[in-house]
Structure formats: C-alpha cells, structure tokens
Amino acid sequence: MKNHFQNGLIFSLIFFLVFFLTSCQEKTDEELILEMMEDVGKYAEKKDMSNIMINLADDYRDFEGRGKKETQDMINEYYKRYRGIAINMLSTRIEKIRSLEASIQTEVAFSSGAAKVFRKLIRYSTENYRLKIKLIKRNDRWQIQYAEWRYVTLNELFPESLSILKKIFPDL
C-alpha cells in the first residue's frame, strides 16, 4: 500500500513538473505575431482605436505614404461611414522572422452593415483583402511598421483562408 502511494506521489510530481515547465515557456516570435494580428482584428471590429494604434510603430507608413496620424484619420472616417463592421482574420503566413524584424502576409474578410448572425443567415459575402506587413520588434514587442493591401477574389485566397471563410459562409 505504501509503495502504491509513493508511485502515485512520484507520478503526480512528474506530471506537475512537466505541466509547470511547458506552461511557463515564453511564446515564440511566431506565436506573438499571430496573436497580435488576431488582436488587431478584434480591436478594429470593436472600433477600439487606441489599441489599434498601439500596434503601429511610431515610424509606420503604408503603401500610399500615410503615417500613423493619417492612418488613424482614415480609419475614423471609415467608422463614421459604416456601422456593424465585421472583420474575420483568415490566414496569416509568416514569410521571415529575424531577431528584430519580420514580414508576413495576412488575409482578412471584411464587411459592414448588419450583425454577423444576420450576414450568415442571408449568406452575405465579404470583401477579402491580402495585407503585406513588415513588423519591427522594439522593447520586446512586435509592431506594424509598414502595410500594403489589395482586394483579392475568392480564387486568389490562400487555401487555408478559403477553408476558414467556408466555415463562416458554408454556401460559398
């Protein structure tokens, strides 16, 4: 009986150590970047401008030369014109990661108007965009330094993005 108790105690300690060590590991840069992109999509959908802007580097520029302030103005103007913005982050592909910089491509399904549930019921489709983003790591935090985007058709989406979109809109 004592031996059975000791085996159970040893097993419990080993399990605890393995669980503790794996749960305390720092996230990889890839995990941090993917998490940041997901968060930016959530912030945009909630119209949380302060948290969106925190994710843009101070020296941010887009493909049309807009800096951080001009980008904020552009987003605010969009929020004024459209209600019920829905942003579905589709797929993010990390092209390269170095110690302080990274480049990714991410695809986003974007729509505005009725609530998500209503759009799903009426099979409302989205506008899909592919963003090419350059990130910079400052103070152990990834931020967007450059972005360009373009509209993409369903046929141009990454296969994994199309799969996610089909889960949202099964009749695609």
CNS distance restraints for C-alpha pairs under 8 A (distance, minus, plus):
assign (resid   1 and name CA) (resid   5 and name CA) 6.33 0.50 0.50
assign (resid   2 and name CA) (resid   6 and name CA) 6.26 0.50 0.50
assign (resid   3 and name CA) (resid   7 and name CA) 6.19 0.50 0.50
assign (resid   4 and name CA) (resid   8 and name CA) 6.24 0.50 0.50
assign (resid   5 and name CA) (resid   9 and name CA) 6.14 0.50 0.50
assign (resid   6 and name CA) (resid  10 and name CA) 6.05 0.50 0.50
assign (resid   7 and name CA) (resid  11 and name CA) 6.06 0.50 0.50
assign (resid   8 and name CA) (resid  12 and name CA) 6.06 0.50 0.50
assign (resid   9 and name CA) (resid  13 and name CA) 6.17 0.50 0.50
assign (resid  10 and name CA) (resid  14 and name CA) 6.19 0.50 0.50
assign (resid  11 and name CA) (resid  15 and name CA) 6.07 0.50 0.50
assign (resid  12 and name CA) (resid  16 and name CA) 6.04 0.50 0.50
assign (resid  13 and name CA) (resid  17 and name CA) 6.13 0.50 0.50
assign (resid  14 and name CA) (resid  18 and name CA) 6.15 0.50 0.50
assign (resid  15 and name CA) (resid  19 and name CA) 6.05 0.50 0.50
assign (resid  16 and name CA) (resid  20 and name CA) 5.87 0.50 0.50
assign (resid  17 and name CA) (resid  21 and name CA) 5.95 0.50 0.50
assign (resid  18 and name CA) (resid  22 and name CA) 6.11 0.50 0.50
assign (resid  19 and name CA) (resid  23 and name CA) 5.99 0.50 0.50
assign (resid  20 and name CA) (resid  24 and name CA) 6.11 0.50 0.50
assign (resid  21 and name CA) (resid  25 and name CA) 6.55 0.50 0.50
assign (resid  27 and name CA) (resid  31 and name CA) 5.92 0.50 0.50
assign (resid  27 and name CA) (resid  32 and name CA) 6.35 0.50 0.50
assign (resid  28 and name CA) (resid  32 and name CA) 6.24 0.50 0.50
assign (resid  29 and name CA) (resid  33 and name CA) 6.08 0.50 0.50
assign (resid  29 and name CA) (resid  97 and name CA) 7.74 0.50 0.50
assign (resid  30 and name CA) (resid  34 and name CA) 6.22 0.50 0.50
assign (resid  30 and name CA) (resid  94 and name CA) 7.49 0.50 0.50
assign (resid  30 and name CA) (resid  97 and name CA) 7.78 0.50 0.50
assign (resid  31 and name CA) (resid  35 and name CA) 6.04 0.50 0.50
assign (resid  32 and name CA) (resid  36 and name CA) 6.06 0.50 0.50
assign (resid  32 and name CA) (resid 142 and name CA) 7.56 0.50 0.50
assign (resid  33 and name CA) (resid  37 and name CA) 6.24 0.50 0.50
assign (resid  33 and name CA) (resid 142 and name CA) 6.70 0.50 0.50
assign (resid  34 and name CA) (resid  38 and name CA) 6.29 0.50 0.50
assign (resid  34 and name CA) (resid  92 and name CA) 7.07 0.50 0.50
assign (resid  35 and name CA) (resid  39 and name CA) 6.15 0.50 0.50
assign (resid  36 and name CA) (resid  40 and name CA) 6.13 0.50 0.50
assign (resid  36 and name CA) (resid  55 and name CA) 7.88 0.50 0.50
assign (resid  36 and name CA) (resid 142 and name CA) 7.78 0.50 0.50
assign (resid  37 and name CA) (resid  41 and name CA) 6.39 0.50 0.50
assign (resid  37 and name CA) (resid  89 and name CA) 7.98 0.50 0.50
assign (resid  38 and name CA) (resid  42 and name CA) 6.45 0.50 0.50
assign (resid  38 and name CA) (resid  89 and name CA) 6.51 0.50 0.50
assign (resid  39 and name CA) (resid  43 and name CA) 6.11 0.50 0.50
assign (resid  40 and name CA) (resid  44 and name CA) 6.08 0.50 0.50
assign (resid  40 and name CA) (resid  51 and name CA) 7.61 0.50 0.50
assign (resid  40 and name CA) (resid  52 and name CA) 5.81 0.50 0.50
assign (resid  40 and name CA) (resid  55 and name CA) 7.43 0.50 0.50
assign (resid  41 and name CA) (resid  45 and name CA) 6.23 0.50 0.50
assign (resid  41 and name CA) (resid  87 and name CA) 6.14 0.50 0.50
assign (resid  41 and name CA) (resid  88 and name CA) 7.18 0.50 0.50
assign (resid  41 and name CA) (resid  89 and name CA) 6.36 0.50 0.50
assign (resid  42 and name CA) (resid  46 and name CA) 6.24 0.50 0.50
assign (resid  42 and name CA) (resid  87 and name CA) 7.46 0.50 0.50
assign (resid  43 and name CA) (resid  47 and name CA) 5.97 0.50 0.50
assign (resid  43 and name CA) (resid  48 and name CA) 4.92 0.50 0.50
assign (resid  43 and name CA) (resid  49 and name CA) 7.18 0.50 0.50
assign (resid  43 and name CA) (resid  51 and name CA) 6.39 0.50 0.50
assign (resid  43 and name CA) (resid  52 and name CA) 5.99 0.50 0.50
assign (resid  44 and name CA) (resid  48 and name CA) 6.03 0.50 0.50
assign (resid  44 and name CA) (resid  49 and name CA) 7.15 0.50 0.50
assign (resid  44 and name CA) (resid  52 and name CA) 6.64 0.50 0.50
assign (resid  44 and name CA) (resid  87 and name CA) 7.45 0.50 0.50
assign (resid  45 and name CA) (resid  85 and name CA) 5.68 0.50 0.50
assign (resid  45 and name CA) (resid  86 and name CA) 5.70 0.50 0.50
assign (resid  45 and name CA) (resid  87 and name CA) 5.82 0.50 0.50
assign (resid  47 and name CA) (resid  79 and name CA) 7.33 0.50 0.50
assign (resid  48 and name CA) (resid  52 and name CA) 6.40 0.50 0.50
assign (resid  49 and name CA) (resid  53 and name CA) 6.10 0.50 0.50
assign (resid  49 and name CA) (resid  72 and name CA) 7.60 0.50 0.50
assign (resid  50 and name CA) (resid  54 and name CA) 6.30 0.50 0.50
assign (resid  51 and name CA) (resid  55 and name CA) 6.81 0.50 0.50
assign (resid  52 and name CA) (resid  56 and name CA) 7.18 0.50 0.50
assign (resid  53 and name CA) (resid  68 and name CA) 7.53 0.50 0.50
assign (resid  53 and name CA) (resid  72 and name CA) 7.34 0.50 0.50
assign (resid  54 and name CA) (resid 143 and name CA) 7.92 0.50 0.50
assign (resid  55 and name CA) (resid 142 and name CA) 7.58 0.50 0.50
assign (resid  55 and name CA) (resid 143 and name CA) 4.95 0.50 0.50
assign (resid  55 and name CA) (resid 144 and name CA) 6.10 0.50 0.50
assign (resid  56 and name CA) (resid  60 and name CA) 6.04 0.50 0.50
assign (resid  56 and name CA) (resid  68 and name CA) 7.00 0.50 0.50
assign (resid  56 and name CA) (resid 143 and name CA) 5.34 0.50 0.50
assign (resid  56 and name CA) (resid 144 and name CA) 4.75 0.50 0.50
assign (resid  56 and name CA) (resid 145 and name CA) 6.29 0.50 0.50
assign (resid  57 and name CA) (resid  68 and name CA) 7.86 0.50 0.50
assign (resid  57 and name CA) (resid 136 and name CA) 7.67 0.50 0.50
assign (resid  57 and name CA) (resid 143 and name CA) 5.33 0.50 0.50
assign (resid  57 and name CA) (resid 144 and name CA) 5.65 0.50 0.50
assign (resid  57 and name CA) (resid 145 and name CA) 5.24 0.50 0.50
assign (resid  58 and name CA) (resid  68 and name CA) 6.85 0.50 0.50
assign (resid  58 and name CA) (resid 145 and name CA) 7.86 0.50 0.50
assign (resid  59 and name CA) (resid  67 and name CA) 7.21 0.50 0.50
assign (resid  59 and name CA) (resid  68 and name CA) 7.47 0.50 0.50
assign (resid  59 and name CA) (resid 145 and name CA) 6.43 0.50 0.50
assign (resid  60 and name CA) (resid  67 and name CA) 5.56 0.50 0.50
assign (resid  60 and name CA) (resid  68 and name CA) 5.76 0.50 0.50
assign (resid  60 and name CA) (resid 144 and name CA) 6.74 0.50 0.50
assign (resid  60 and name CA) (resid 145 and name CA) 4.33 0.50 0.50
assign (resid  60 and name CA) (resid 146 and name CA) 5.59 0.50 0.50
assign (resid  61 and name CA) (resid  65 and name CA) 5.60 0.50 0.50
assign (resid  61 and name CA) (resid  66 and name CA) 5.37 0.50 0.50
assign (resid  61 and name CA) (resid  67 and name CA) 4.64 0.50 0.50
assign (resid  61 and name CA) (resid  68 and name CA) 6.88 0.50 0.50
assign (resid  61 and name CA) (resid 145 and name CA) 6.42 0.50 0.50
assign (resid  61 and name CA) (resid 146 and name CA) 5.08 0.50 0.50
assign (resid  61 and name CA) (resid 147 and name CA) 6.92 0.50 0.50
assign (resid  62 and name CA) (resid  66 and name CA) 5.38 0.50 0.50
assign (resid  62 and name CA) (resid  67 and name CA) 6.81 0.50 0.50
assign (resid  62 and name CA) (resid 146 and name CA) 5.26 0.50 0.50
assign (resid  62 and name CA) (resid 147 and name CA) 4.75 0.50 0.50
assign (resid  62 and name CA) (resid 148 and name CA) 5.75 0.50 0.50
assign (resid  63 and name CA) (resid 146 and name CA) 7.44 0.50 0.50
assign (resid  63 and name CA) (resid 147 and name CA) 6.27 0.50 0.50
assign (resid  63 and name CA) (resid 148 and name CA) 4.97 0.50 0.50
assign (resid  63 and name CA) (resid 149 and name CA) 7.96 0.50 0.50
assign (resid  66 and name CA) (resid  70 and name CA) 5.39 0.50 0.50
assign (resid  66 and name CA) (resid  71 and name CA) 5.94 0.50 0.50
assign (resid  67 and name CA) (resid  71 and name CA) 6.05 0.50 0.50
assign (resid  68 and name CA) (resid  72 and name CA) 6.20 0.50 0.50
assign (resid  69 and name CA) (resid  73 and name CA) 6.30 0.50 0.50
assign (resid  70 and name CA) (resid  74 and name CA) 6.14 0.50 0.50
assign (resid  71 and name CA) (resid  75 and name CA) 6.18 0.50 0.50
assign (resid  72 and name CA) (resid  76 and name CA) 6.11 0.50 0.50
assign (resid  73 and name CA) (resid  77 and name CA) 6.12 0.50 0.50
assign (resid  74 and name CA) (resid  78 and name CA) 6.36 0.50 0.50
assign (resid  75 and name CA) (resid  79 and name CA) 6.26 0.50 0.50
assign (resid  76 and name CA) (resid  80 and name CA) 6.29 0.50 0.50
assign (resid  77 and name CA) (resid  81 and name CA) 6.45 0.50 0.50
assign (resid  78 and name CA) (resid  82 and name CA) 6.13 0.50 0.50
assign (resid  79 and name CA) (resid  83 and name CA) 6.82 0.50 0.50
assign (resid  82 and name CA) (resid 112 and name CA) 6.20 0.50 0.50
assign (resid  82 and name CA) (resid 113 and name CA) 6.81 0.50 0.50
assign (resid  83 and name CA) (resid 112 and name CA) 6.03 0.50 0.50
assign (resid  83 and name CA) (resid 113 and name CA) 5.49 0.50 0.50
assign (resid  83 and name CA) (resid 114 and name CA) 7.83 0.50 0.50
assign (resid  84 and name CA) (resid 112 and name CA) 5.22 0.50 0.50
assign (resid  84 and name CA) (resid 113 and name CA) 4.98 0.50 0.50
assign (resid  84 and name CA) (resid 114 and name CA) 5.90 0.50 0.50
assign (resid  84 and name CA) (resid 115 and name CA) 5.95 0.50 0.50
assign (resid  85 and name CA) (resid 110 and name CA) 7.50 0.50 0.50
assign (resid  85 and name CA) (resid 111 and name CA) 5.88 0.50 0.50
assign (resid  85 and name CA) (resid 112 and name CA) 4.17 0.50 0.50
assign (resid  85 and name CA) (resid 113 and name CA) 6.52 0.50 0.50
assign (resid  86 and name CA) (resid 110 and name CA) 5.87 0.50 0.50
assign (resid  86 and name CA) (resid 111 and name CA) 5.23 0.50 0.50
assign (resid  86 and name CA) (resid 112 and name CA) 5.79 0.50 0.50
assign (resid  86 and name CA) (resid 115 and name CA) 7.80 0.50 0.50
assign (resid  86 and name CA) (resid 116 and name CA) 6.69 0.50 0.50
assign (resid  87 and name CA) (resid 108 and name CA) 6.77 0.50 0.50
assign (resid  87 and name CA) (resid 109 and name CA) 5.86 0.50 0.50
assign (resid  87 and name CA) (resid 110 and name CA) 4.76 0.50 0.50
assign (resid  87 and name CA) (resid 111 and name CA) 6.64 0.50 0.50
assign (resid  88 and name CA) (resid 108 and name CA) 5.77 0.50 0.50
assign (resid  88 and name CA) (resid 109 and name CA) 5.04 0.50 0.50
assign (resid  88 and name CA) (resid 110 and name CA) 6.44 0.50 0.50
assign (resid  89 and name CA) (resid 106 and name CA) 7.83 0.50 0.50
assign (resid  89 and name CA) (resid 107 and name CA) 6.49 0.50 0.50
assign (resid  89 and name CA) (resid 108 and name CA) 4.76 0.50 0.50
assign (resid  89 and name CA) (resid 109 and name CA) 6.48 0.50 0.50
assign (resid  90 and name CA) (resid 106 and name CA) 7.23 0.50 0.50
assign (resid  90 and name CA) (resid 107 and name CA) 5.29 0.50 0.50
assign (resid  90 and name CA) (resid 108 and name CA) 5.31 0.50 0.50
assign (resid  90 and name CA) (resid 109 and name CA) 6.78 0.50 0.50
assign (resid  90 and name CA) (resid 160 and name CA) 7.69 0.50 0.50
assign (resid  90 and name CA) (resid 161 and name CA) 4.86 0.50 0.50
assign (resid  90 and name CA) (resid 162 and name CA) 7.92 0.50 0.50
assign (resid  90 and name CA) (resid 164 and name CA) 6.19 0.50 0.50
assign (resid  90 and name CA) (resid 165 and name CA) 7.14 0.50 0.50
assign (resid  91 and name CA) (resid 106 and name CA) 5.60 0.50 0.50
assign (resid  91 and name CA) (resid 107 and name CA) 5.41 0.50 0.50
assign (resid  91 and name CA) (resid 108 and name CA) 7.53 0.50 0.50
assign (resid  91 and name CA) (resid 158 and name CA) 7.35 0.50 0.50
assign (resid  91 and name CA) (resid 160 and name CA) 6.29 0.50 0.50
assign (resid  91 and name CA) (resid 161 and name CA) 4.99 0.50 0.50
assign (resid  92 and name CA) (resid 104 and name CA) 6.85 0.50 0.50
assign (resid  92 and name CA) (resid 105 and name CA) 5.70 0.50 0.50
assign (resid  92 and name CA) (resid 106 and name CA) 4.08 0.50 0.50
assign (resid  92 and name CA) (resid 107 and name CA) 6.43 0.50 0.50
assign (resid  93 and name CA) (resid 104 and name CA) 5.58 0.50 0.50
assign (resid  93 and name CA) (resid 105 and name CA) 5.21 0.50 0.50
assign (resid  93 and name CA) (resid 106 and name CA) 6.12 0.50 0.50
assign (resid  94 and name CA) (resid 102 and name CA) 7.67 0.50 0.50
assign (resid  94 and name CA) (resid 103 and name CA) 6.31 0.50 0.50
assign (resid  94 and name CA) (resid 104 and name CA) 4.35 0.50 0.50
assign (resid  94 and name CA) (resid 105 and name CA) 6.49 0.50 0.50
assign (resid  95 and name CA) (resid 102 and name CA) 7.47 0.50 0.50
assign (resid  95 and name CA) (resid 103 and name CA) 5.52 0.50 0.50
assign (resid  95 and name CA) (resid 104 and name CA) 5.17 0.50 0.50
assign (resid  95 and name CA) (resid 105 and name CA) 7.26 0.50 0.50
assign (resid  96 and name CA) (resid 102 and name CA) 5.38 0.50 0.50
assign (resid  96 and name CA) (resid 103 and name CA) 5.47 0.50 0.50
assign (resid  96 and name CA) (resid 104 and name CA) 7.10 0.50 0.50
assign (resid  97 and name CA) (resid 101 and name CA) 6.07 0.50 0.50
assign (resid  97 and name CA) (resid 102 and name CA) 4.27 0.50 0.50
assign (resid  97 and name CA) (resid 103 and name CA) 6.72 0.50 0.50
assign (resid  98 and name CA) (resid 102 and name CA) 5.94 0.50 0.50
assign (resid  99 and name CA) (resid 137 and name CA) 7.75 0.50 0.50
assign (resid 100 and name CA) (resid 136 and name CA) 5.66 0.50 0.50
assign (resid 100 and name CA) (resid 137 and name CA) 4.69 0.50 0.50
assign (resid 100 and name CA) (resid 138 and name CA) 7.23 0.50 0.50
assign (resid 101 and name CA) (resid 134 and name CA) 7.29 0.50 0.50
assign (resid 101 and name CA) (resid 135 and name CA) 5.50 0.50 0.50
assign (resid 101 and name CA) (resid 136 and name CA) 4.44 0.50 0.50
assign (resid 101 and name CA) (resid 137 and name CA) 5.94 0.50 0.50
assign (resid 102 and name CA) (resid 134 and name CA) 5.84 0.50 0.50
assign (resid 102 and name CA) (resid 135 and name CA) 5.02 0.50 0.50
assign (resid 102 and name CA) (resid 136 and name CA) 6.47 0.50 0.50
assign (resid 103 and name CA) (resid 132 and name CA) 7.39 0.50 0.50
assign (resid 103 and name CA) (resid 133 and name CA) 5.68 0.50 0.50
assign (resid 103 and name CA) (resid 134 and name CA) 4.46 0.50 0.50
assign (resid 103 and name CA) (resid 135 and name CA) 5.99 0.50 0.50
assign (resid 104 and name CA) (resid 132 and name CA) 5.97 0.50 0.50
assign (resid 104 and name CA) (resid 133 and name CA) 5.34 0.50 0.50
assign (resid 104 and name CA) (resid 134 and name CA) 6.55 0.50 0.50
assign (resid 104 and name CA) (resid 135 and name CA) 7.95 0.50 0.50
assign (resid 105 and name CA) (resid 130 and name CA) 6.71 0.50 0.50
assign (resid 105 and name CA) (resid 131 and name CA) 5.48 0.50 0.50
assign (resid 105 and name CA) (resid 132 and name CA) 4.59 0.50 0.50
assign (resid 105 and name CA) (resid 133 and name CA) 6.15 0.50 0.50
assign (resid 106 and name CA) (resid 130 and name CA) 5.71 0.50 0.50
assign (resid 106 and name CA) (resid 131 and name CA) 5.25 0.50 0.50
assign (resid 106 and name CA) (resid 132 and name CA) 6.72 0.50 0.50
assign (resid 106 and name CA) (resid 133 and name CA) 7.84 0.50 0.50
assign (resid 107 and name CA) (resid 128 and name CA) 6.98 0.50 0.50
assign (resid 107 and name CA) (resid 129 and name CA) 5.58 0.50 0.50
assign (resid 107 and name CA) (resid 130 and name CA) 4.42 0.50 0.50
assign (resid 107 and name CA) (resid 131 and name CA) 6.17 0.50 0.50
assign (resid 107 and name CA) (resid 157 and name CA) 7.53 0.50 0.50
assign (resid 107 and name CA) (resid 158 and name CA) 7.93 0.50 0.50
assign (resid 107 and name CA) (resid 161 and name CA) 6.91 0.50 0.50
assign (resid 108 and name CA) (resid 128 and name CA) 5.62 0.50 0.50
assign (resid 108 and name CA) (resid 129 and name CA) 5.32 0.50 0.50
assign (resid 108 and name CA) (resid 130 and name CA) 6.51 0.50 0.50
assign (resid 108 and name CA) (resid 131 and name CA) 7.90 0.50 0.50
assign (resid 109 and name CA) (resid 126 and name CA) 5.60 0.50 0.50
assign (resid 109 and name CA) (resid 127 and name CA) 5.67 0.50 0.50
assign (resid 109 and name CA) (resid 128 and name CA) 4.47 0.50 0.50
assign (resid 109 and name CA) (resid 129 and name CA) 6.57 0.50 0.50
assign (resid 109 and name CA) (resid 165 and name CA) 7.72 0.50 0.50
assign (resid 110 and name CA) (resid 126 and name CA) 5.40 0.50 0.50
assign (resid 110 and name CA) (resid 127 and name CA) 5.16 0.50 0.50
assign (resid 110 and name CA) (resid 128 and name CA) 6.07 0.50 0.50
assign (resid 110 and name CA) (resid 129 and name CA) 7.68 0.50 0.50
assign (resid 111 and name CA) (resid 125 and name CA) 7.77 0.50 0.50
assign (resid 111 and name CA) (resid 126 and name CA) 5.14 0.50 0.50
assign (resid 111 and name CA) (resid 127 and name CA) 6.22 0.50 0.50
assign (resid 114 and name CA) (resid 118 and name CA) 6.06 0.50 0.50
assign (resid 114 and name CA) (resid 119 and name CA) 6.29 0.50 0.50
assign (resid 115 and name CA) (resid 119 and name CA) 6.33 0.50 0.50
assign (resid 116 and name CA) (resid 120 and name CA) 6.17 0.50 0.50
assign (resid 117 and name CA) (resid 121 and name CA) 6.29 0.50 0.50
assign (resid 118 and name CA) (resid 122 and name CA) 6.30 0.50 0.50
assign (resid 119 and name CA) (resid 123 and name CA) 5.80 0.50 0.50
assign (resid 119 and name CA) (resid 124 and name CA) 4.89 0.50 0.50
assign (resid 119 and name CA) (resid 125 and name CA) 7.74 0.50 0.50
assign (resid 120 and name CA) (resid 124 and name CA) 6.30 0.50 0.50
assign (resid 120 and name CA) (resid 168 and name CA) 7.11 0.50 0.50
assign (resid 120 and name CA) (resid 169 and name CA) 6.26 0.50 0.50
assign (resid 123 and name CA) (resid 169 and name CA) 6.19 0.50 0.50
assign (resid 123 and name CA) (resid 171 and name CA) 7.17 0.50 0.50
assign (resid 124 and name CA) (resid 169 and name CA) 7.92 0.50 0.50
assign (resid 125 and name CA) (resid 169 and name CA) 7.55 0.50 0.50
assign (resid 127 and name CA) (resid 151 and name CA) 7.15 0.50 0.50
assign (resid 127 and name CA) (resid 152 and name CA) 7.89 0.50 0.50
assign (resid 128 and name CA) (resid 151 and name CA) 5.78 0.50 0.50
assign (resid 128 and name CA) (resid 152 and name CA) 5.52 0.50 0.50
assign (resid 128 and name CA) (resid 153 and name CA) 6.69 0.50 0.50
assign (resid 128 and name CA) (resid 154 and name CA) 7.61 0.50 0.50
assign (resid 129 and name CA) (resid 149 and name CA) 6.38 0.50 0.50
assign (resid 129 and name CA) (resid 150 and name CA) 5.44 0.50 0.50
assign (resid 129 and name CA) (resid 151 and name CA) 4.44 0.50 0.50
assign (resid 129 and name CA) (resid 152 and name CA) 5.39 0.50 0.50
assign (resid 130 and name CA) (resid 149 and name CA) 5.53 0.50 0.50
assign (resid 130 and name CA) (resid 150 and name CA) 5.65 0.50 0.50
assign (resid 130 and name CA) (resid 151 and name CA) 6.51 0.50 0.50
assign (resid 130 and name CA) (resid 152 and name CA) 6.49 0.50 0.50
assign (resid 131 and name CA) (resid 147 and name CA) 6.62 0.50 0.50
assign (resid 131 and name CA) (resid 148 and name CA) 5.59 0.50 0.50
assign (resid 131 and name CA) (resid 149 and name CA) 4.27 0.50 0.50
assign (resid 131 and name CA) (resid 150 and name CA) 6.75 0.50 0.50
assign (resid 132 and name CA) (resid 147 and name CA) 5.68 0.50 0.50
assign (resid 132 and name CA) (resid 148 and name CA) 5.32 0.50 0.50
assign (resid 132 and name CA) (resid 149 and name CA) 6.25 0.50 0.50
assign (resid 133 and name CA) (resid 144 and name CA) 6.76 0.50 0.50
assign (resid 133 and name CA) (resid 145 and name CA) 7.53 0.50 0.50
assign (resid 133 and name CA) (resid 146 and name CA) 5.62 0.50 0.50
assign (resid 133 and name CA) (resid 147 and name CA) 4.51 0.50 0.50
assign (resid 133 and name CA) (resid 148 and name CA) 6.62 0.50 0.50
assign (resid 134 and name CA) (resid 144 and name CA) 6.07 0.50 0.50
assign (resid 134 and name CA) (resid 145 and name CA) 5.62 0.50 0.50
assign (resid 134 and name CA) (resid 146 and name CA) 5.03 0.50 0.50
assign (resid 134 and name CA) (resid 147 and name CA) 6.49 0.50 0.50
assign (resid 135 and name CA) (resid 142 and name CA) 6.29 0.50 0.50
assign (resid 135 and name CA) (resid 143 and name CA) 5.42 0.50 0.50
assign (resid 135 and name CA) (resid 144 and name CA) 4.53 0.50 0.50
assign (resid 135 and name CA) (resid 145 and name CA) 5.24 0.50 0.50
assign (resid 135 and name CA) (resid 146 and name CA) 6.99 0.50 0.50
assign (resid 136 and name CA) (resid 142 and name CA) 5.62 0.50 0.50
assign (resid 136 and name CA) (resid 143 and name CA) 5.47 0.50 0.50
assign (resid 136 and name CA) (resid 144 and name CA) 6.45 0.50 0.50
assign (resid 136 and name CA) (resid 145 and name CA) 6.13 0.50 0.50
assign (resid 137 and name CA) (resid 141 and name CA) 5.25 0.50 0.50
assign (resid 137 and name CA) (resid 142 and name CA) 4.36 0.50 0.50
assign (resid 137 and name CA) (resid 143 and name CA) 6.26 0.50 0.50
assign (resid 138 and name CA) (resid 142 and name CA) 6.51 0.50 0.50
assign (resid 138 and name CA) (resid 143 and name CA) 7.55 0.50 0.50
assign (resid 152 and name CA) (resid 156 and name CA) 5.72 0.50 0.50
assign (resid 152 and name CA) (resid 157 and name CA) 6.58 0.50 0.50
assign (resid 153 and name CA) (resid 157 and name CA) 6.62 0.50 0.50
assign (resid 154 and name CA) (resid 162 and name CA) 7.00 0.50 0.50
assign (resid 157 and name CA) (resid 161 and name CA) 6.04 0.50 0.50
assign (resid 157 and name CA) (resid 162 and name CA) 5.99 0.50 0.50
assign (resid 158 and name CA) (resid 162 and name CA) 6.36 0.50 0.50
assign (resid 159 and name CA) (resid 163 and name CA) 6.27 0.50 0.50
assign (resid 160 and name CA) (resid 164 and name CA) 6.41 0.50 0.50
assign (resid 161 and name CA) (resid 165 and name CA) 6.16 0.50 0.50
assign (resid 162 and name CA) (resid 166 and name CA) 6.08 0.50 0.50
assign (resid 163 and name CA) (resid 167 and name CA) 6.55 0.50 0.50
assign (resid 164 and name CA) (resid 168 and name CA) 6.65 0.50 0.50
assign (resid 165 and name CA) (resid 169 and name CA) 6.03 0.50 0.50
assign (resid 165 and name CA) (resid 170 and name CA) 7.88 0.50 0.50
assign (resid 166 and name CA) (resid 170 and name CA) 4.74 0.50 0.50
assign (resid 166 and name CA) (resid 171 and name CA) 7.13 0.50 0.50
assign (resid 166 and name CA) (resid 172 and name CA) 6.03 0.50 0.50
